[in-house]
Amino acid sequence: MSKTKPELLEEATKLKLDVSDKNTIAEINDAIKSAKQTKKDEDKEVIAHREASVAKAGKRSEKSLKEVAEKVAKEARKEAGDTA
């Protein structure tokens, strides 16, 4: 069920978006969707910056994590065709 224009405007003001009564329902919907998407991306970015706990030995050790990072970088260079 679609929302009415006043409901959409109320939701947009909660998200602190710059919309007015003159905007169409489609424009307001697009603004709300893009605001929600950017918020999700910011949440994911915060999680990505979390520092992992490192074990003394095994697959979670500092050495192992470093080797995996180097392997991923090598694969990326291989795909890009960089032979440096």
N, C-alpha and C positions, 0 to 999 in steps of 0.2 A: 504494500500500500504506500503510495507516494505521500510525502509530507506537503503541507500547505506552505505558502510563502511566509506567513508569520512564524511558523514553526522553524523553517529554515533560517530565517533572519535571527531568531532567538539562539539557535545553535551556532550560527556564525559569530554572534556577539560573545558567546561563551568561549569560542576559540580565538577571540580578539582579532577577527578579520575585518577588513575595511570594505564593507558592503552596505548598500543603501536600498531603500524601497524601489529605486529606479532600476536596479539590476534585475535581470530575468531569473526565473527559477533555475534554469540550466546553468547560468553563470554562478549563482550562489552554490548550487550543488558541486560544480567543478572546484570552486574555491574551498569548500569544506573537504572534499576528497583529497585535494592536494595538500591541505594543511594536516590532515590526518596521516597522509603518507609520509610527509617530512618528519612528523613526530615519531612515527615508527622507525624511520631511518636513524634518527637521533638516538633512540633507545638502543637500536642494534649497535651503533657506533660506541656507545658507552660500554656495552657488554664486551665488545671486541677489544677495548683497551684494558680490560681486567687482566691483571698479572697472574699468570699461572703458578701454582705451587710446584716446586721442583723436587723430585726425588733424588736420593743419593745414587741409585743405580736403576737400571732397567729402561723401559721405553719412555718414561717420564723424566729421565735424568737430563741435566743441563746439556751434556755432550750429545745425547740422542736427539734432543729438541733442536740443537744447533745443526746436526747432520741432516735432519729432515728439512729444515729451512733452506740449507744449501742445496739439497736435492730438488726442492720445489723451484728455487731460483734457476737451477740448471735446466730443468724441464721448460721453464718459461722462456729462457734464452734459446733453447733448442727449437721451440715452436716459432719464435720470432725470427729465427734464422741468424741470430747473432753468434758469430764464431770467435768472439774475443776471449 
